[in-house]
């Protein structure tokens, strides 16, 4: 297989996705536990579980991005070595 995106784009996407997974997982767990700082005031959502569900859906999307971009970076590394079999 050949890579679809460039090496720089693949690594950038993988790193940004990893940070997004970490940050959104923390936010989702805070909403799921009905943390007072996120659901305690009048302007905040009352159903923290619904908000957490939406955030965890975004986490799964970023996991898919991370897997795809990591695989693209792997394909670039494999192509740089000369393919699956190297005779050097």
PDB file with one MODEL, atoms N, CA, C and O in Angstrom:
MODEL        1
ATOM      1  N   UNK A   1       0.839  -1.182   0.000  1.00  0.00           N
ATOM      2  CA  UNK A   1       0.000   0.000   0.000  1.00  0.00           C
ATOM      3  C   UNK A   1       0.881   1.241   0.000  1.00  0.00           C
ATOM      4  O   UNK A   1       1.992   1.244   0.530  1.00  0.00           O
ATOM      5  N   UNK A   2       0.362   2.273  -0.598  1.00  0.00           N
ATOM      6  CA  UNK A   2       1.068   3.540  -0.606  1.00  0.00           C
ATOM      7  C   UNK A   2       0.367   4.500   0.351  1.00  0.00           C
ATOM      8  O   UNK A   2      -0.853   4.443   0.501  1.00  0.00           O
ATOM      9  N   UNK A   3       1.128   5.380   1.001  1.00  0.00           N
ATOM     10  CA  UNK A   3       0.517   6.371   1.890  1.00  0.00           C
ATOM     11  C   UNK A   3      -0.366   7.347   1.117  1.00  0.00           C
ATOM     12  O   UNK A   3      -0.086   7.682  -0.034  1.00  0.00           O
ATOM     13  N   UNK A   4      -1.429   7.792   1.767  1.00  0.00           N
ATOM     14  CA  UNK A   4      -2.365   8.735   1.160  1.00  0.00           C
ATOM     15  C   UNK A   4      -1.977  10.173   1.491  1.00  0.00           C
ATOM     16  O   UNK A   4      -2.141  11.070   0.664  1.00  0.00           O
ATOM     17  N   UNK A   5      -1.466  10.391   2.694  1.00  0.00           N
ATOM     18  CA  UNK A   5      -1.088  11.732   3.134  1.00  0.00           C
ATOM     19  C   UNK A   5       0.424  11.794   3.311  1.00  0.00           C
ATOM     20  O   UNK A   5       1.095  10.765   3.389  1.00  0.00           O
ATOM     21  N   UNK A   6       0.949  13.014   3.372  1.00  0.00           N
ATOM     22  CA  UNK A   6       2.389  13.178   3.526  1.00  0.00           C
ATOM     23  C   UNK A   6       2.837  12.786   4.941  1.00  0.00           C
ATOM     24  O   UNK A   6       2.023  12.640   5.853  1.00  0.00           O
ATOM     25  N   UNK A   7       4.134  12.622   5.089  1.00  0.00           N
ATOM     26  CA  UNK A   7       4.686  12.217   6.376  1.00  0.00           C
ATOM     27  C   UNK A   7       4.426  13.267   7.450  1.00  0.00           C
ATOM     28  O   UNK A   7       4.059  12.924   8.574  1.00  0.00           O
ATOM     29  N   UNK A   8       4.612  14.536   7.119  1.00  0.00           N
ATOM     30  CA  UNK A   8       4.377  15.612   8.086  1.00  0.00           C
ATOM     31  C   UNK A   8       2.911  15.657   8.509  1.00  0.00           C
ATOM     32  O   UNK A   8       2.608  15.818   9.691  1.00  0.00           O
ATOM     33  N   UNK A   9       2.004  15.516   7.548  1.00  0.00           N
ATOM     34  CA  UNK A   9       0.580  15.513   7.888  1.00  0.00           C
ATOM     35  C   UNK A   9       0.205  14.303   8.736  1.00  0.00           C
ATOM     36  O   UNK A   9      -0.622  14.416   9.642  1.00  0.00           O
ATOM     37  N   UNK A  10       0.794  13.163   8.457  1.00  0.00           N
ATOM     38  CA  UNK A  10       0.492  11.955   9.225  1.00  0.00           C
ATOM     39  C   UNK A  10       0.923  12.118  10.678  1.00  0.00           C
ATOM     40  O   UNK A  10       0.153  11.814  11.589  1.00  0.00           O
ATOM     41  N   UNK A  11       2.146  12.594  10.903  1.00  0.00           N
ATOM     42  CA  UNK A  11       2.624  12.762  12.281  1.00  0.00           C
ATOM     43  C   UNK A  11       1.864  13.871  13.006  1.00  0.00           C
ATOM     44  O   UNK A  11       1.551  13.744  14.190  1.00  0.00           O
ATOM     45  N   UNK A  12       1.572  14.949  12.298  1.00  0.00           N
ATOM     46  CA  UNK A  12       0.813  16.044  12.921  1.00  0.00           C
ATOM     47  C   UNK A  12      -0.568  15.565  13.354  1.00  0.00           C
ATOM     48  O   UNK A  12      -1.009  15.853  14.467  1.00  0.00           O
ATOM     49  N   UNK A  13      -1.240  14.844  12.486  1.00  0.00           N
ATOM     50  CA  UNK A  13      -2.569  14.321  12.797  1.00  0.00           C
ATOM     51  C   UNK A  13      -2.509  13.355  13.978  1.00  0.00           C
ATOM     52  O   UNK A  13      -3.378  13.389  14.849  1.00  0.00           O
ATOM     53  N   UNK A  14      -1.489  12.494  14.015  1.00  0.00           N
ATOM     54  CA  UNK A  14      -1.366  11.528  15.102  1.00  0.00           C
ATOM     55  C   UNK A  14      -1.141  12.230  16.447  1.00  0.00           C
ATOM     56  O   UNK A  14      -1.748  11.857  17.450  1.00  0.00           O
ATOM     57  N   UNK A  15      -0.285  13.225  16.466  1.00  0.00           N
ATOM     58  CA  UNK A  15       0.020  13.926  17.723  1.00  0.00           C
ATOM     59  C   UNK A  15      -1.175  14.747  18.191  1.00  0.00           C
ATOM     60  O   UNK A  15      -1.513  14.729  19.375  1.00  0.00           O
ATOM     61  N   UNK A  16      -1.816  15.464  17.277  1.00  0.00           N
ATOM     62  CA  UNK A  16      -2.990  16.257  17.658  1.00  0.00           C
ATOM     63  C   UNK A  16      -4.112  15.346  18.139  1.00  0.00           C
ATOM     64  O   UNK A  16      -4.806  15.673  19.102  1.00  0.00           O
ATOM     65  N   UNK A  17      -4.296  14.212  17.480  1.00  0.00           N
ATOM     66  CA  UNK A  17      -5.336  13.264  17.891  1.00  0.00           C
ATOM     67  C   UNK A  17      -5.043  12.702  19.278  1.00  0.00           C
ATOM     68  O   UNK A  17      -5.961  12.516  20.077  1.00  0.00           O
ATOM     69  N   UNK A  18      -3.785  12.435  19.566  1.00  0.00           N
ATOM     70  CA  UNK A  18      -3.420  11.905  20.886  1.00  0.00           C
ATOM     71  C   UNK A  18      -3.738  12.914  21.983  1.00  0.00           C
ATOM     72  O   UNK A  18      -4.278  12.544  23.026  1.00  0.00           O
ATOM     73  N   UNK A  19      -3.411  14.178  21.761  1.00  0.00           N
ATOM     74  CA  UNK A  19      -3.749  15.216  22.737  1.00  0.00           C
ATOM     75  C   UNK A  19      -5.259  15.378  22.878  1.00  0.00           C
ATOM     76  O   UNK A  19      -5.762  15.550  23.989  1.00  0.00           O
ATOM     77  N   UNK A  20      -5.981  15.326  21.766  1.00  0.00           N
ATOM     78  CA  UNK A  20      -7.441  15.458  21.821  1.00  0.00           C
ATOM     79  C   UNK A  20      -8.070  14.308  22.590  1.00  0.00           C
ATOM     80  O   UNK A  20      -9.022  14.517  23.342  1.00  0.00           O
ATOM     81  N   UNK A  21      -7.556  13.105  22.414  1.00  0.00           N
ATOM     82  CA  UNK A  21      -8.072  11.943  23.149  1.00  0.00           C
ATOM     83  C   UNK A  21      -7.884  12.153  24.644  1.00  0.00           C
ATOM     84  O   UNK A  21      -8.802  11.901  25.425  1.00  0.00           O
ATOM     85  N   UNK A  22      -6.712  12.609  25.046  1.00  0.00           N
ATOM     86  CA  UNK A  22      -6.431  12.807  26.469  1.00  0.00           C
ATOM     87  C   UNK A  22      -7.318  13.902  27.064  1.00  0.00           C
ATOM     88  O   UNK A  22      -7.928  13.710  28.116  1.00  0.00           O
ATOM     89  N   UNK A  23      -7.385  15.037  26.393  1.00  0.00           N
ATOM     90  CA  UNK A  23      -8.143  16.171  26.935  1.00  0.00           C
ATOM     91  C   UNK A  23      -9.635  15.874  26.966  1.00  0.00           C
ATOM     92  O   UNK A  23     -10.298  16.138  27.970  1.00  0.00           O
ATOM     93  N   UNK A  24     -10.171  15.327  25.878  1.00  0.00           N
ATOM     94  CA  UNK A  24     -11.602  15.046  25.840  1.00  0.00           C
ATOM     95  C   UNK A  24     -11.997  13.919  26.789  1.00  0.00           C
ATOM     96  O   UNK A  24     -13.113  13.913  27.307  1.00  0.00           O
ATOM     97  N   UNK A  25     -11.099  12.969  27.021  1.00  0.00           N
ATOM     98  CA  UNK A  25     -11.403  11.906  27.991  1.00  0.00           C
ATOM     99  C   UNK A  25     -11.547  12.474  29.400  1.00  0.00           C
ATOM    100  O   UNK A  25     -12.432  12.069  30.154  1.00  0.00           O
ATOM    101  N   UNK A  26     -10.682  13.402  29.742  1.00  0.00           N
ATOM    102  CA  UNK A  26     -10.783  14.045  31.060  1.00  0.00           C
ATOM    103  C   UNK A  26     -12.076  14.844  31.166  1.00  0.00           C
ATOM    104  O   UNK A  26     -12.789  14.744  32.165  1.00  0.00           O
ATOM    105  N   UNK A  27     -12.382  15.637  30.138  1.00  0.00           N
ATOM    106  CA  UNK A  27     -13.617  16.426  30.160  1.00  0.00           C
ATOM    107  C   UNK A  27     -14.852  15.524  30.223  1.00  0.00           C
ATOM    108  O   UNK A  27     -15.789  15.805  30.971  1.00  0.00           O
ATOM    109  N   UNK A  28     -14.856  14.454  29.448  1.00  0.00           N
ATOM    110  CA  UNK A  28     -15.988  13.536  29.460  1.00  0.00           C
ATOM    111  C   UNK A  28     -16.179  12.868  30.808  1.00  0.00           C
ATOM    112  O   UNK A  28     -17.310  12.695  31.264  1.00  0.00           O
ATOM    113  N   UNK A  29     -15.091  12.494  31.444  1.00  0.00           N
ATOM    114  CA  UNK A  29     -15.218  11.856  32.766  1.00  0.00           C
ATOM    115  C   UNK A  29     -15.697  12.854  33.820  1.00  0.00           C
ATOM    116  O   UNK A  29     -16.407  12.474  34.750  1.00  0.00           O
ATOM    117  N   UNK A  30     -15.315  14.129  33.684  1.00  0.00           N
ATOM    118  CA  UNK A  30     -15.801  15.139  34.625  1.00  0.00           C
ATOM    119  C   UNK A  30     -17.298  15.380  34.451  1.00  0.00           C
ATOM    120  O   UNK A  30     -18.022  15.518  35.437  1.00  0.00           O
ATOM    121  N   UNK A  31     -17.761  15.432  33.218  1.00  0.00           N
ATOM    122  CA  UNK A  31     -19.205  15.586  32.989  1.00  0.00           C
ATOM    123  C   UNK A  31     -19.971  14.339  33.415  1.00  0.00           C
ATOM    124  O   UNK A  31     -21.077  14.444  33.944  1.00  0.00           O
ATOM    125  N   UNK A  32     -19.396  13.165  33.191  1.00  0.00           N
ATOM    126  CA  UNK A  32     -20.074  11.918  33.557  1.00  0.00           C
ATOM    127  C   UNK A  32     -20.240  11.806  35.067  1.00  0.00           C
ATOM    128  O   UNK A  32     -21.248  11.284  35.543  1.00  0.00           O
ATOM    129  N   UNK A  33     -19.261  12.292  35.820  1.00  0.00           N
ATOM    130  CA  UNK A  33     -19.338  12.227  37.283  1.00  0.00           C
ATOM    131  C   UNK A  33     -20.111  13.396  37.879  1.00  0.00           C
ATOM    132  O   UNK A  33     -20.163  13.550  39.099  1.00  0.00           O
ATOM    133  N   UNK A  34     -20.719  14.234  37.013  1.00  0.00           N
ATOM    134  CA  UNK A  34     -21.501  15.392  37.455  1.00  0.00           C
ATOM    135  C   UNK A  34     -20.665  16.327  38.350  1.00  0.00           C
ATOM    136  O   UNK A  34     -21.139  16.796  39.385  1.00  0.00           O
ATOM    137  N   UNK A  35     -19.435  16.585  37.940  1.00  0.00           N
ATOM    138  CA  UNK A  35     -18.540  17.453  38.706  1.00  0.00           C
ATOM    139  C   UNK A  35     -19.170  18.832  38.863  1.00  0.00           C
ATOM    140  O   UNK A  35     -19.691  19.397  37.902  1.00  0.00           O
ATOM    141  N   UNK A  36     -19.121  19.364  40.066  1.00  0.00           N
ATOM    142  CA  UNK A  36     -19.783  20.620  40.388  1.00  0.00           C
ATOM    143  C   UNK A  36     -19.292  21.792  39.528  1.00  0.00           C
ATOM    144  O   UNK A  36     -20.071  22.681  39.184  1.00  0.00           O
ATOM    145  N   UNK A  37     -18.019  21.789  39.189  1.00  0.00           N
ATOM    146  CA  UNK A  37     -17.463  22.870  38.387  1.00  0.00           C
ATOM    147  C   UNK A  37     -18.003  22.905  36.966  1.00  0.00           C
ATOM    148  O   UNK A  37     -17.931  23.940  36.304  1.00  0.00           O
ATOM    149  N   UNK A  38     -18.542  21.793  36.488  1.00  0.00           N
ATOM    150  CA  UNK A  38     -19.035  21.726  35.121  1.00  0.00           C
ATOM    151  C   UNK A  38     -20.553  21.685  35.029  1.00  0.00           C
ATOM    152  O   UNK A  38     -21.106  22.035  33.986  1.00  0.00           O
ATOM    153  N   UNK A  39     -21.239  21.272  36.077  1.00  0.00           N
ATOM    154  CA  UNK A  39     -22.704  21.156  36.017  1.00  0.00           C
ATOM    155  C   UNK A  39     -23.392  21.856  37.171  1.00  0.00           C
ATOM    156  O   UNK A  39     -24.594  21.667  37.353  1.00  0.00           O
ATOM    157  N   UNK A  40     -22.691  22.654  37.960  1.00  0.00           N
ATOM    158  CA  UNK A  40     -23.263  23.206  39.178  1.00  0.00           C
ATOM    159  C   UNK A  40     -23.958  24.546  39.050  1.00  0.00           C
ATOM    160  O   UNK A  40     -24.805  24.856  39.888  1.00  0.00           O
ATOM    161  N   UNK A  41     -23.651  25.350  38.060  1.00  0.00           N
ATOM    162  CA  UNK A  41     -24.251  26.682  37.993  1.00  0.00           C
ATOM    163  C   UNK A  41     -25.501  26.672  37.108  1.00  0.00           C
ATOM    164  O   UNK A  41     -25.849  25.651  36.513  1.00  0.00           O
ATOM    165  N   UNK A  42     -26.156  27.805  37.034  1.00  0.00           N
ATOM    166  CA  UNK A  42     -27.412  27.903  36.292  1.00  0.00           C
ATOM    167  C   UNK A  42     -27.223  27.802  34.781  1.00  0.00           C
ATOM    168  O   UNK A  42     -28.086  27.261  34.090  1.00  0.00           O
ATOM    169  N   UNK A  43     -26.128  28.305  34.267  1.00  0.00           N
ATOM    170  CA  UNK A  43     -25.898  28.316  32.826  1.00  0.00           C
ATOM    171  C   UNK A  43     -25.320  27.018  32.281  1.00  0.00           C
ATOM    172  O   UNK A  43     -25.155  26.884  31.068  1.00  0.00           O
ATOM    173  N   UNK A  44     -25.019  26.093  33.116  1.00  0.00           N
ATOM    174  CA  UNK A  44     -24.392  24.845  32.696  1.00  0.00           C
ATOM    175  C   UNK A  44     -25.448  23.782  32.391  1.00  0.00           C
ATOM    176  O   UNK A  44     -26.580  23.897  32.860  1.00  0.00           O
ATOM    177  N   UNK A  45     -25.105  22.759  31.623  1.00  0.00           N
ATOM    178  CA  UNK A  45     -26.083  21.710  31.311  1.00  0.00           C
ATOM    179  C   UNK A  45     -26.447  20.900  32.554  1.00  0.00           C
ATOM    180  O   UNK A  45     -25.613  20.646  33.423  1.00  0.00           O
ATOM    181  N   UNK A  46     -27.720  20.502  32.609  1.00  0.00           N
ATOM    182  CA  UNK A  46     -28.180  19.725  33.761  1.00  0.00           C
ATOM    183  C   UNK A  46     -27.913  18.239  33.595  1.00  0.00           C
ATOM    184  O   UNK A  46     -27.703  17.537  34.584  1.00  0.00           O
ATOM    185  N   UNK A  47     -27.917  17.752  32.369  1.00  0.00           N
ATOM    186  CA  UNK A  47     -27.707  16.325  32.119  1.00  0.00           C
ATOM    187  C   UNK A  47     -26.256  16.090  31.708  1.00  0.00           C
ATOM    188  O   UNK A  47     -25.920  16.109  30.524  1.00  0.00           O
ATOM    189  N   UNK A  48     -25.413  15.871  32.699  1.00  0.00           N
ATOM    190  CA  UNK A  48     -23.994  15.657  32.431  1.00  0.00           C
ATOM    191  C   UNK A  48     -23.727  14.378  31.676  1.00  0.00           C
ATOM    192  O   UNK A  48     -22.747  14.291  30.936  1.00  0.00           O
ATOM    193  N   UNK A  49     -24.589  13.367  31.849  1.00  0.00           N
ATOM    194  CA  UNK A  49     -24.405  12.107  31.142  1.00  0.00           C
ATOM    195  C   UNK A  49     -24.565  12.248  29.643  1.00  0.00           C
ATOM    196  O   UNK A  49     -23.836  11.610  28.882  1.00  0.00           O
ATOM    197  N   UNK A  50     -25.507  13.073  29.202  1.00  0.00           N
ATOM    198  CA  UNK A  50     -25.707  13.296  27.770  1.00  0.00           C
ATOM    199  C   UNK A  50     -24.517  14.043  27.167  1.00  0.00           C
ATOM    200  O   UNK A  50     -24.075  13.734  26.060  1.00  0.00           O
ATOM    201  N   UNK A  51     -24.013  15.012  27.895  1.00  0.00           N
ATOM    202  CA  UNK A  51     -22.841  15.753  27.421  1.00  0.00           C
ATOM    203  C   UNK A  51     -21.634  14.816  27.353  1.00  0.00           C
ATOM    204  O   UNK A  51     -20.858  14.859  26.399  1.00  0.00           O
ATOM    205  N   UNK A  52     -21.485  13.976  28.368  1.00  0.00           N
ATOM    206  CA  UNK A  52     -20.371  13.020  28.386  1.00  0.00           C
ATOM    207  C   UNK A  52     -20.468  12.051  27.210  1.00  0.00           C
ATOM    208  O   UNK A  52     -19.450  11.690  26.619  1.00  0.00           O
ATOM    209  N   UNK A  53     -21.682  11.631  26.868  1.00  0.00           N
ATOM    210  CA  UNK A  53     -21.854  10.744  25.728  1.00  0.00           C
ATOM    211  C   UNK A  53     -21.408  11.380  24.429  1.00  0.00           C
ATOM    212  O   UNK A  53     -20.787  10.723  23.594  1.00  0.00           O
ATOM    213  N   UNK A  54     -21.720  12.656  24.251  1.00  0.00           N
ATOM    214  CA  UNK A  54     -21.288  13.375  23.050  1.00  0.00           C
ATOM    215  C   UNK A  54     -19.767  13.517  23.020  1.00  0.00           C
ATOM    216  O   UNK A  54     -19.140  13.363  21.972  1.00  0.00           O
ATOM    217  N   UNK A  55     -19.196  13.807  24.156  1.00  0.00           N
ATOM    218  CA  UNK A  55     -17.739  13.968  24.220  1.00  0.00           C
ATOM    219  C   UNK A  55     -17.045  12.643  23.947  1.00  0.00           C
ATOM    220  O   UNK A  55     -16.038  12.612  23.241  1.00  0.00           O
ATOM    221  N   UNK A  56     -17.567  11.545  24.495  1.00  0.00           N
ATOM    222  CA  UNK A  56     -16.941  10.241  24.264  1.00  0.00           C
ATOM    223  C   UNK A  56     -17.111   9.789  22.809  1.00  0.00           C
ATOM    224  O   UNK A  56     -16.283   9.032  22.302  1.00  0.00           O
ATOM    225  N   UNK A  57     -18.162  10.238  22.137  1.00  0.00           N
ATOM    226  CA  UNK A  57     -18.285   9.974  20.703  1.00  0.00           C
ATOM    227  C   UNK A  57     -17.154  10.671  19.940  1.00  0.00           C
ATOM    228  O   UNK A  57     -16.577  10.102  19.013  1.00  0.00           O
ATOM    229  N   UNK A  58     -16.848  11.898  20.336  1.00  0.00           N
ATOM    230  CA  UNK A  58     -15.730  12.614  19.723  1.00  0.00           C
ATOM    231  C   UNK A  58     -14.406  11.912  20.017  1.00  0.00           C
ATOM    232  O   UNK A  58     -13.512  11.899  19.171  1.00  0.00           O
ATOM    233  N   UNK A  59     -14.275  11.330  21.210  1.00  0.00           N
ATOM    234  CA  UNK A  59     -13.055  10.586  21.551  1.00  0.00           C
ATOM    235  C   UNK A  59     -12.890   9.399  20.613  1.00  0.00           C
ATOM    236  O   UNK A  59     -11.781   9.131  20.152  1.00  0.00           O
ATOM    237  N   UNK A  60     -13.972   8.684  20.321  1.00  0.00           N
ATOM    238  CA  UNK A  60     -13.876   7.539  19.413  1.00  0.00           C
ATOM    239  C   UNK A  60     -13.512   7.973  17.991  1.00  0.00           C
ATOM    240  O   UNK A  60     -12.795   7.259  17.290  1.00  0.00           O
ATOM    241  N   UNK A  61     -13.998   9.129  17.567  1.00  0.00           N
ATOM    242  CA  UNK A  61     -13.622   9.652  16.255  1.00  0.00           C
ATOM    243  C   UNK A  61     -12.128   9.973  16.232  1.00  0.00           C
ATOM    244  O   UNK A  61     -11.443   9.666  15.256  1.00  0.00           O
ATOM    245  N   UNK A  62     -11.619  10.589  17.302  1.00  0.00           N
ATOM    246  CA  UNK A  62     -10.190  10.894  17.364  1.00  0.00           C
ATOM    247  C   UNK A  62      -9.343   9.634  17.474  1.00  0.00           C
ATOM    248  O   UNK A  62      -8.210   9.618  16.993  1.00  0.00           O
ATOM    249  N   UNK A  63      -9.858   8.588  18.088  1.00  0.00           N
ATOM    250  CA  UNK A  63      -9.132   7.307  18.113  1.00  0.00           C
ATOM    251  C   UNK A  63      -8.999   6.769  16.692  1.00  0.00           C
ATOM    252  O   UNK A  63      -7.944   6.262  16.312  1.00  0.00           O
ATOM    253  N   UNK A  64     -10.071   6.881  15.907  1.00  0.00           N
ATOM    254  CA  UNK A  64     -10.006   6.442  14.507  1.00  0.00           C
ATOM    255  C   UNK A  64      -8.991   7.278  13.725  1.00  0.00           C
ATOM    256  O   UNK A  64      -8.219   6.729  12.939  1.00  0.00           O
ATOM    257  N   UNK A  65      -8.984   8.605  13.930  1.00  0.00           N
ATOM    258  CA  UNK A  65      -7.982   9.453  13.284  1.00  0.00           C
ATOM    259  C   UNK A  65      -6.572   9.032  13.688  1.00  0.00           C
ATOM    260  O   UNK A  65      -5.679   8.959  12.844  1.00  0.00           O
ATOM    261  N   UNK A  66      -6.371   8.756  14.976  1.00  0.00           N
ATOM    262  CA  UNK A  66      -5.046   8.371  15.462  1.00  0.00           C
ATOM    263  C   UNK A  66      -4.578   7.071  14.813  1.00  0.00           C
ATOM    264  O   UNK A  66      -3.423   6.963  14.400  1.00  0.00           O
ATOM    265  N   UNK A  67      -5.461   6.096  14.725  1.00  0.00           N
ATOM    266  CA  UNK A  67      -5.096   4.816  14.107  1.00  0.00           C
ATOM    267  C   UNK A  67      -4.753   5.016  12.633  1.00  0.00           C
ATOM    268  O   UNK A  67      -3.743   4.501  12.152  1.00  0.00           O
ATOM    269  N   UNK A  68      -5.602   5.771  11.909  1.00  0.00           N
ATOM    270  CA  UNK A  68      -5.352   6.007  10.493  1.00  0.00           C
ATOM    271  C   UNK A  68      -4.033   6.740  10.276  1.00  0.00           C
ATOM    272  O   UNK A  68      -3.233   6.336   9.432  1.00  0.00           O
ATOM    273  N   UNK A  69      -3.800   7.804  11.021  1.00  0.00           N
ATOM    274  CA  UNK A  69      -2.590   8.605  10.820  1.00  0.00           C
ATOM    275  C   UNK A  69      -1.337   7.856  11.248  1.00  0.00           C
ATOM    276  O   UNK A  69      -0.286   8.011  10.626  1.00  0.00           O
ATOM    277  N   UNK A  70      -1.427   7.056  12.286  1.00  0.00           N
ATOM    278  CA  UNK A  70      -0.280   6.243  12.698  1.00  0.00           C
ATOM    279  C   UNK A  70       0.048   5.206  11.627  1.00  0.00           C
ATOM    280  O   UNK A  70       1.216   4.934  11.351  1.00  0.00           O
ATOM    281  N   UNK A  71      -0.993   4.632  11.027  1.00  0.00           N
ATOM    282  CA  UNK A  71      -0.756   3.669   9.953  1.00  0.00           C
ATOM    283  C   UNK A  71      -0.121   4.350   8.742  1.00  0.00           C
ATOM    284  O   UNK A  71       0.736   3.764   8.081  1.00  0.00           O
ATOM    285  N   UNK A  72      -0.533   5.579   8.449  1.00  0.00           N
ATOM    286  CA  UNK A  72       0.087   6.321   7.355  1.00  0.00           C
ATOM    287  C   UNK A  72       1.568   6.604   7.645  1.00  0.00           C
ATOM    288  O   UNK A  72       2.404   6.508   6.746  1.00  0.00           O
ATOM    289  N   UNK A  73       1.887   6.948   8.878  1.00  0.00           N
ATOM    290  CA  UNK A  73       3.287   7.178   9.252  1.00  0.00           C
ATOM    291  C   UNK A  73       4.085   5.875   9.139  1.00  0.00           C
ATOM    292  O   UNK A  73       5.241   5.887   8.716  1.00  0.00           O
ATOM    293  N   UNK A  74       3.468   4.759   9.516  1.00  0.00           N
ATOM    294  CA  UNK A  74       4.124   3.455   9.373  1.00  0.00           C
ATOM    295  C   UNK A  74       4.395   3.143   7.900  1.00  0.00           C
ATOM    296  O   UNK A  74       5.464   2.636   7.558  1.00  0.00           O
ATOM    297  N   UNK A  75       3.435   3.443   7.035  1.00  0.00           N
ATOM    298  CA  UNK A  75       3.639   3.192   5.607  1.00  0.00           C
ATOM    299  C   UNK A  75       4.782   4.038   5.060  1.00  0.00           C
ATOM    300  O   UNK A  75       5.537   3.571   4.207  1.00  0.00           O
ATOM    301  N   UNK A  76       4.921   5.274   5.535  1.00  0.00           N
ATOM    302  CA  UNK A  76       6.048   6.109   5.106  1.00  0.00           C
ATOM    303  C   UNK A  76       7.367   5.516   5.577  1.00  0.00           C
ATOM    304  O   UNK A  76       8.342   5.495   4.824  1.00  0.00           O
ATOM    305  N   UNK A  77       7.408   5.035   6.810  1.00  0.00           N
ATOM    306  CA  UNK A  77       8.646   4.435   7.326  1.00  0.00           C
ATOM    307  C   UNK A  77       8.993   3.172   6.546  1.00  0.00           C
ATOM    308  O   UNK A  77      10.161   2.912   6.257  1.00  0.00           O
ATOM    309  N   UNK A  78       7.983   2.400   6.211  1.00  0.00           N
ATOM    310  CA  UNK A  78       8.206   1.173   5.454  1.00  0.00           C
ATOM    311  C   UNK A  78       8.680   1.482   4.036  1.00  0.00           C
ATOM    312  O   UNK A  78       9.557   0.795   3.512  1.00  0.00           O
ATOM    313  N   UNK A  79       8.105   2.510   3.415  1.00  0.00           N
ATOM    314  CA  UNK A  79       8.525   2.891   2.066  1.00  0.00           C
ATOM    315  C   UNK A  79       9.948   3.448   2.066  1.00  0.00           C
ATOM    316  O   UNK A  79      10.688   3.270   1.099  1.00  0.00           O
ATOM    317  N   UNK A  80      10.326   4.116   3.146  1.00  0.00           N
ATOM    318  CA  UNK A  80      11.677   4.683   3.234  1.00  0.00           C
ATOM    319  C   UNK A  80      12.730   3.582   3.316  1.00  0.00           C
ATOM    320  O   UNK A  80      13.834   3.747   2.797  1.00  0.00           O
ATOM    321  N   UNK A  81      12.400   2.441   3.972  1.00  0.00           N
ATOM    322  CA  UNK A  81      13.336   1.331   4.082  1.00  0.00           C
ATOM    323  C   UNK A  81      13.452   0.545   2.779  1.00  0.00           C
ATOM    324  O   UNK A  81      14.402  -0.218   2.606  1.00  0.00           O
ATOM    325  N   UNK A  82      12.523   0.716   1.882  1.00  0.00           N
ATOM    326  CA  UNK A  82      12.604   0.003   0.616  1.00  0.00           C
ATOM    327  C   UNK A  82      11.549  -1.077   0.487  1.00  0.00           C
ATOM    328  O   UNK A  82      11.722  -1.997  -0.312  1.00  0.00           O
ATOM    329  N   UNK A  83      10.482  -1.002   1.229  1.00  0.00           N
ATOM    330  CA  UNK A  83       9.412  -1.983   1.096  1.00  0.00           C
ATOM    331  C   UNK A  83       9.392  -2.966   2.244  1.00  0.00           C
ATOM    332  O   UNK A  83      10.066  -2.777   3.257  1.00  0.00           O
ATOM    333  N   UNK A  84       8.623  -4.002   2.075  1.00  0.00           N
ATOM    334  CA  UNK A  84       8.456  -4.989   3.133  1.00  0.00           C
ATOM    335  C   UNK A  84       9.724  -5.825   3.309  1.00  0.00           C
ATOM    336  O   UNK A  84      10.058  -6.221   4.426  1.00  0.00           O
ATOM    337  N   UNK A  85      10.427  -6.093   2.211  1.00  0.00           N
ATOM    338  CA  UNK A  85      11.641  -6.919   2.258  1.00  0.00           C
ATOM    339  C   UNK A  85      12.825  -6.045   1.845  1.00  0.00           C
ATOM    340  O   UNK A  85      12.842  -5.471   0.756  1.00  0.00           O
ATOM    341  N   UNK A  86      13.794  -5.958   2.722  1.00  0.00           N
ATOM    342  CA  UNK A  86      14.974  -5.170   2.430  1.00  0.00           C
ATOM    343  C   UNK A  86      16.176  -6.104   2.302  1.00  0.00           C
ATOM    344  O   UNK A  86      16.425  -6.916   3.193  1.00  0.00           O
ATOM    345  N   UNK A  87      16.915  -5.996   1.213  1.00  0.00           N
ATOM    346  CA  UNK A  87      18.050  -6.879   0.961  1.00  0.00           C
ATOM    347  C   UNK A  87      19.387  -6.178   1.174  1.00  0.00           C
ATOM    348  O   UNK A  87      20.352  -6.481   0.471  1.00  0.00           O
ATOM    349  N   UNK A  88      19.467  -5.273   2.102  1.00  0.00           N
ATOM    350  CA  UNK A  88      20.729  -4.552   2.294  1.00  0.00           C
ATOM    351  C   UNK A  88      21.538  -5.112   3.416  1.00  0.00           C
ATOM    352  O   UNK A  88      22.626  -4.614   3.702  1.00  0.00           O
TER     353      UNK A  88
ENDMDL
END
